[in-house]
Amino acid sequence: MLPDAYLDRIGYKGPRALMAETLHTLHRQHMLRVPFENLDIGLGRKIFLDPERFINKIVGSGRGGFCYELNGAFATLLTALGFRVDLLSARVANEHRTLSEEFDHLALRVEAGGTWLADVGFGDNFLGPLRFISGVEQKDSVADFRLTDVDGRWQLERRQPDGSWQLVYDLSPQPRNLGEFADRCHYHQTSPESHFTQNRICSRATSDGRITLSGMKLIVTRNGQREETILSSESEWNNALQEHFGINLLPRP
């Protein structure tokens, strides 16, 4: 896979040196340009764990995807540029700190002048990669985060407005192959208990916040101020999808 088209897709025109600065800018650009979305699931289009399909969807069709697609494609790009990348399995935490199944989320470990957690597939998450340094608070434009080594696994936490720390997910350091995520990928596409089958979502970061389509609700956050608009029709929903994400799901005439 030649990376030029992918770099054009995310608007990256900088150097390709295998440095932390390169990784940071690539990560941020990916978050700003490629949405987190599950629209194919609602359309009944099966998602296969195939990097070529991921890239065709994101680069060729101007779409986004969910974690397996987004981080799977980003890993392919980084590898093509020469970075060392490992796929990692994460268990996602709920509000009670209860963890989901292994392989519920795919994240990346990248070597670039140090060891970094990269994750462009978790929706509202850090814009730049985080260093794998235990217990150290790391500032991001979205929020403050920290990674902590707990009995050989890594816990990602996000600081809340009240100063407390909320567990986001729990990572295994063991390198994985993409096929190991197949069962959970299938679950998220088919199970009525999966939140991906219950609601359609399309969301991406912006330079000053985030814009999200969740169900029939358009949510725009700018500089900490949140504005919600209820869309009244499918036509209005499709117009918002086109306007804010450049995605047109309507059949061509």
PLY file of the C-alpha trace (Angstrom):
ply
format ascii 1.0
element vertex 253
property float x
property float y
property float z
element edge 252
property int vertex1
property int vertex2
end_header
0.00 0.00 0.00
1.49 3.28 -1.11
0.86 5.78 1.71
0.50 8.89 -0.48
-3.28 8.62 -0.97
-3.81 7.86 2.73
-1.73 10.87 3.74
-3.77 13.03 1.36
-6.96 11.68 2.98
-5.86 12.90 6.42
-4.32 16.12 5.10
-0.77 15.27 6.14
2.01 16.96 4.17
4.83 16.85 6.72
8.04 14.83 6.97
7.99 11.05 7.09
10.88 10.60 9.50
10.30 7.88 12.08
10.05 10.34 14.95
7.59 11.06 17.75
6.65 14.38 16.14
5.65 12.60 12.93
3.52 10.09 14.82
1.87 12.82 16.85
0.87 14.84 13.78
-0.34 11.78 11.87
-2.46 10.75 14.86
-3.98 14.19 15.28
-4.73 14.57 11.58
-6.41 11.17 11.51
-8.65 12.14 14.42
-9.59 15.43 12.74
-10.25 14.02 9.27
-11.56 10.45 9.64
-14.78 9.93 11.61
-15.60 7.21 14.06
-18.78 5.70 12.61
-20.83 2.50 12.57
-23.10 3.31 9.62
-22.42 0.09 7.70
-23.81 -1.96 10.59
-27.20 -0.26 10.33
-27.15 -0.78 6.58
-26.50 -4.52 7.00
-23.08 -4.35 5.35
-20.73 -6.90 6.90
-17.38 -5.61 8.13
-14.51 -7.99 7.45
-11.15 -7.81 9.24
-9.16 -7.06 6.12
-6.73 -4.09 6.04
-7.23 -3.63 2.29
-10.98 -3.24 2.83
-10.34 -0.79 5.68
-8.16 1.39 3.48
-10.51 1.23 0.50
-13.34 2.37 2.75
-11.42 5.17 4.50
-9.27 6.40 1.62
-11.15 5.32 -1.48
-14.68 6.04 -0.24
-13.96 8.90 2.17
-15.59 7.04 5.04
-14.64 6.23 8.63
-15.25 3.14 10.71
-15.09 1.71 14.20
-12.04 0.61 16.16
-11.03 -2.49 14.21
-11.25 -0.59 10.93
-9.72 2.71 12.01
-6.82 1.36 14.03
-6.35 -1.53 11.60
-5.97 0.95 8.73
-3.78 3.32 10.76
-1.48 0.42 11.71
-1.15 -0.42 8.01
-0.24 3.18 7.20
2.31 3.42 10.00
3.89 0.11 9.02
4.15 1.25 5.39
5.95 4.38 6.60
8.42 2.21 8.54
7.14 2.43 12.12
7.10 -0.66 14.31
3.48 -1.32 15.32
1.80 -3.92 17.55
-1.93 -4.56 17.72
-3.16 -4.63 21.34
-6.36 -5.96 22.86
-8.33 -3.80 25.29
-11.25 -4.42 27.62
-13.49 -1.36 27.79
-14.72 -0.09 31.17
-18.26 1.04 31.97
-19.16 3.71 34.52
-18.78 1.13 37.32
-15.23 0.19 36.14
-16.52 -3.21 35.05
-14.52 -4.43 32.06
-15.83 -5.92 28.83
-14.48 -9.02 27.06
-10.93 -9.34 25.74
-10.59 -8.10 22.13
-13.49 -5.69 22.67
-11.29 -2.85 21.47
-8.22 -2.68 19.23
-5.48 -0.19 20.08
-1.88 0.21 18.90
1.59 0.28 20.41
4.01 2.24 18.25
7.77 2.70 18.53
8.79 6.25 17.64
11.60 7.63 19.78
9.93 5.82 22.66
6.89 3.61 23.09
3.48 5.14 22.46
-0.19 4.24 22.75
-1.93 5.24 19.52
-5.70 5.00 19.21
-7.66 6.70 16.42
-10.65 4.39 16.88
-12.27 5.18 20.22
-14.36 8.23 19.36
-13.92 11.03 21.90
-10.37 10.24 22.95
-6.90 11.82 23.04
-5.85 13.62 19.85
-2.16 12.83 20.21
-0.56 9.50 21.21
0.35 8.83 24.85
3.68 7.62 26.19
3.74 4.22 27.87
4.99 5.64 31.18
3.27 4.35 34.28
1.37 6.73 36.55
2.39 9.96 34.81
-0.32 12.48 33.97
-0.21 13.35 30.27
-1.90 16.48 28.96
-3.83 16.42 25.72
-5.98 19.13 24.16
-9.05 16.96 24.88
-8.31 16.15 28.54
-5.60 14.86 30.88
-4.86 11.14 30.68
-2.61 8.65 32.43
-1.46 5.10 31.78
-0.72 2.87 34.76
0.93 -0.54 34.79
-1.27 -2.75 37.00
-0.03 -6.33 37.36
1.38 -6.41 33.85
-1.61 -4.78 32.14
-2.00 -1.10 31.34
-4.97 0.94 32.49
-5.92 4.09 30.59
-7.67 6.71 32.72
-9.12 10.13 31.89
-9.37 13.00 34.35
-12.93 14.20 34.93
-14.00 17.83 35.50
-14.26 17.16 39.25
-10.61 16.01 39.33
-11.34 12.29 39.68
-9.95 9.66 37.31
-12.27 7.53 35.17
-11.07 4.20 33.81
-11.39 4.12 30.00
-9.98 0.71 29.16
-7.53 -1.95 30.26
-4.82 -3.07 27.80
-2.91 -6.30 27.45
0.72 -5.72 26.36
0.75 -8.95 24.33
1.01 -8.35 20.56
-2.00 -9.72 18.69
-2.92 -10.49 15.10
-6.00 -9.05 13.47
-7.79 -12.38 13.22
-7.96 -12.67 17.01
-10.47 -9.79 17.04
-12.90 -11.56 14.67
-15.35 -12.88 17.26
-15.82 -9.51 18.98
-16.03 -7.73 15.62
-18.85 -10.11 14.67
-20.52 -9.59 18.06
-20.55 -5.82 17.70
-22.15 -6.09 14.25
-24.84 -8.62 15.11
-25.69 -8.77 18.82
-28.74 -6.81 20.00
-26.74 -6.16 23.18
-24.00 -4.33 21.29
-24.37 -0.55 21.41
-23.29 -0.48 17.76
-26.49 -2.27 16.70
-28.67 -0.05 18.88
-27.76 3.38 17.53
-26.07 4.82 14.46
-23.26 7.24 15.15
-20.78 9.35 13.21
-18.32 11.52 15.12
-15.02 13.28 14.59
-12.80 15.67 16.47
-12.51 19.30 15.42
-9.81 21.83 16.22
-11.95 23.26 19.03
-14.13 20.33 20.07
-16.15 17.59 18.39
-19.11 17.11 16.07
-21.36 14.06 16.35
-24.44 12.58 14.75
-26.01 10.22 17.29
-29.33 8.84 16.17
-31.34 11.86 15.06
-29.34 14.25 17.23
-26.61 16.58 15.93
-24.20 17.52 18.73
-21.63 20.27 18.22
-19.13 21.04 20.98
-16.92 24.13 20.66
-14.55 25.30 23.38
-16.44 23.31 25.97
-19.89 24.59 24.93
-22.30 21.90 23.77
-25.19 22.52 21.36
-27.74 19.86 20.42
-30.16 19.87 17.49
-32.86 17.26 16.91
-33.11 16.44 13.22
-36.67 16.08 11.98
-36.27 13.73 8.99
-33.99 11.28 7.22
-33.42 13.91 4.57
-32.16 16.34 7.19
-30.00 13.59 8.71
-28.43 12.79 5.33
-27.78 16.47 4.68
-26.01 16.77 8.05
-23.95 13.67 7.31
-22.87 15.16 3.98
-22.22 18.64 5.34
-20.22 17.74 8.43
-18.54 14.47 7.41
-18.52 14.47 3.61
-20.39 11.15 3.56
-23.26 10.43 1.17
-25.05 7.13 1.77
-27.88 7.82 -0.66
-27.94 5.70 -3.84
-26.79 7.50 -6.93
-29.59 8.43 -9.35
0 1
1 2
2 3
3 4
4 5
5 6
6 7
7 8
8 9
9 10
10 11
11 12
12 13
13 14
14 15
15 16
16 17
17 18
18 19
19 20
20 21
21 22
22 23
23 24
24 25
25 26
26 27
27 28
28 29
29 30
30 31
31 32
32 33
33 34
34 35
35 36
36 37
37 38
38 39
39 40
40 41
41 42
42 43
43 44
44 45
45 46
46 47
47 48
48 49
49 50
50 51
51 52
52 53
53 54
54 55
55 56
56 57
57 58
58 59
59 60
60 61
61 62
62 63
63 64
64 65
65 66
66 67
67 68
68 69
69 70
70 71
71 72
72 73
73 74
74 75
75 76
76 77
77 78
78 79
79 80
80 81
81 82
82 83
83 84
84 85
85 86
86 87
87 88
88 89
89 90
90 91
91 92
92 93
93 94
94 95
95 96
96 97
97 98
98 99
99 100
100 101
101 102
102 103
103 104
104 105
105 106
106 107
107 108
108 109
109 110
110 111
111 112
112 113
113 114
114 115
115 116
116 117
117 118
118 119
119 120
120 121
121 122
122 123
123 124
124 125
125 126
126 127
127 128
128 129
129 130
130 131
131 132
132 133
133 134
134 135
135 136
136 137
137 138
138 139
139 140
140 141
141 142
142 143
143 144
144 145
145 146
146 147
147 148
148 149
149 150
150 151
151 152
152 153
153 154
154 155
155 156
156 157
157 158
158 159
159 160
160 161
161 162
162 163
163 164
164 165
165 166
166 167
167 168
168 169
169 170
170 171
171 172
172 173
173 174
174 175
175 176
176 177
177 178
178 179
179 180
180 181
181 182
182 183
183 184
184 185
185 186
186 187
187 188
188 189
189 190
190 191
191 192
192 193
193 194
194 195
195 196
196 197
197 198
198 199
199 200
200 201
201 202
202 203
203 204
204 205
205 206
206 207
207 208
208 209
209 210
210 211
211 212
212 213
213 214
214 215
215 216
216 217
217 218
218 219
219 220
220 221
221 222
222 223
223 224
224 225
225 226
226 227
227 228
228 229
229 230
230 231
231 232
232 233
233 234
234 235
235 236
236 237
237 238
238 239
239 240
240 241
241 242
242 243
243 244
244 245
245 246
246 247
247 248
248 249
249 250
250 251
251 252
